[in-house]
């Protein structure tokens, strides 16, 4: 560090000042900056990272309601998104149910190939629809406004049903392997 001293008329000459003990020139801030970067990276890694085998499950409901299905209890519960209250609780009575939702209606797939529909307006469960699968297999359900698509990955089959009555409209054999939760599309208009 230098300071200016006046020597003569209006002329300033640099005067060297001694550096305090232990102070290094130029890069003294670098170790501290690296430590801050390292701590921030560790904090971000801790927040974003999670151990394998612990899936995150969360339901964020701001409006509307959601059907929550419990295989352990054998029930489906309709939960109001605004208040968090249970509006309806339905006994399923079938093996290992898995559910999907379209609007206020719930569609349940049981491990024996049975499909059920719970009406979101009346909270009544339909009669079990079993022509979906002759084999005891769980079907992947994908509800749409005018159809319920039930996918059998094992048999390479897509079943199209009426979403209200669960009557089968059509069967579509598929020549490719269907992964669970996968999507199939054709090029037809």
N, C-alpha and C positions, 0 to 999 in steps of 0.2 A: 504494500500500500504506500502511496506517496502523498505528500502534501505540498502545497506551494508556499514558498516563502518569498517575500519581497527582498530583493537585493538591488538597490539602486533605485533610480527613478522609474517607476511604473513597470519594472521588469520583474517577473516572477520566475524563480528557479525551483525545480522540484527538490524536495527534501525527503529522504527515505526515513520511514518510521520503522522501528523494529516490530516484527510479528510476534504476537503473544505466543507463549510456549504451548506446544501441542497442536497448533493450528497448521493445517496443510494447505498449500495453495490450490486453487482451482476446483478440484473434484471432491471436496469435503462433504458435499451434500449427497453424493452418489450412494454410499451404503444405506443411508436413511431412506432414500427414494426406493431402492431395491427392496428394503424391508417392508415398506408400505405396499408396494406392488405384490409382493409375496403374500402378505396378510390378506389383501383384498382377494387375490386368486383363491386362497384357501377358504375364505368365507363364502365365495360364490360356489366353489366346489362342494362345500358342506351343504349349502342350501339346495342346490340343484341335484346333487348326487343322492342316491338312496341304495340301500343294499338290495341285491338280487333276491327274488322270491317274495318280496313284499309289495304286491301291486297296490297302486293308489286307486282308491274308490271314493268318489264324491258325487253327490247329486246337488246341483245348483239350480234351485227353483225360485224364480222371481215372480212368475205368473203361472197360472195353470196348476195342474196336479200331475202326479206321477204314480204309476203302479209299481210297487216294490214287491218282488216275489222272494219268498224264503222257502228253500227246499227243506231246511232243517225243521221248520215249524209246519210246513205244508199249507201255507196261506199266501194270499196276495192281499196287499193293503194299498188303498188309494190314499195318498198323502197330499194335502193341500199345500201348494207352494208358498203362498203368502203367510200362512199362520204356522205351518208345520204340523198341523193336526191330522190325525188319521180320520178320514171321512168314512171309509168302509173297510171291512175286513172280510174276506171270502175264504172259506175252507176249500182247498183244492182237492184233497183226497186222492191224489195220483202220485206216481213215483217220480221223484226228482224233477220238479217243474222248473222251466226256464221261460221267462216272459219277455215280450216286446210290446210296445204301445203305439197306437195310431189314434190321435185325438185323445178322447177320454176312454177308449176301449183298450182292453188288454187282450193279447193273444198268448196262450200258453202252450208250450210244447212239452210233453211228458216223455220220459225215457222209454216208454213202451210204444211210441209212435202215435199216441193220441194227441189231438189238438183241441183246445178249448178256447172259448171267447167269453170275456166278461164285459157286459154292456156297461159303459161308463155312466149312462143316464139312470139305469135302474139297479145297477150293482148285482145283476143276476148273471149266473154262469150258464152257458149253453150246455146242451147235451154233448157228451164226448163224441167227436168226429173221428172214427177209426179207419175209414177207407183210405186215409192218407198213406198209411204204411202197413203192409201185411207183416213185415219184419219188425221185431222189437228194436227200433232205433229212434233216436231223437232227431227231429227235423229242425233245420234252420228256418225260422219264420221271418218274412219280410212283408209287412203290410203296406199297401198302397191305397189310394182313395177308392178305387173300384175293384181291387183284387187283393187276395192274400196269396203270396208266393211261399210255398213250402218246398224246401230244397233237401233232397236226400243225397248227400255226398257218396254214401256207400253204393247206392243203386244208380248213381249218375242220372238223377231224375228231378225235374222241376214240376211241381204240381200247382196249378192255378185254381183257386177256390173263391167262392163268393165270400166277402168279408163279413156279411151279416149272418147267413145261414150255414156257412162252412161247407156248402155243397161243392163238390169237385166239378170244375168246368172243363179242365183239360190237363193232359199229361204231356210233358215235353222231355223225351230222352235226350241226354247230352253226351257227346262223344269225348269230352275232355274231363280230366280229374277236377273235382270241385273241392276246394279247400273250405274248411269250416269258416263261415263268415265271409267267404269270397263272393265276388260279383261276376255274373255272366251277362254278356250282352251279345245281341246278334246285329246284323247289318240290315235287317228288314225295316222298312219305313212304317 
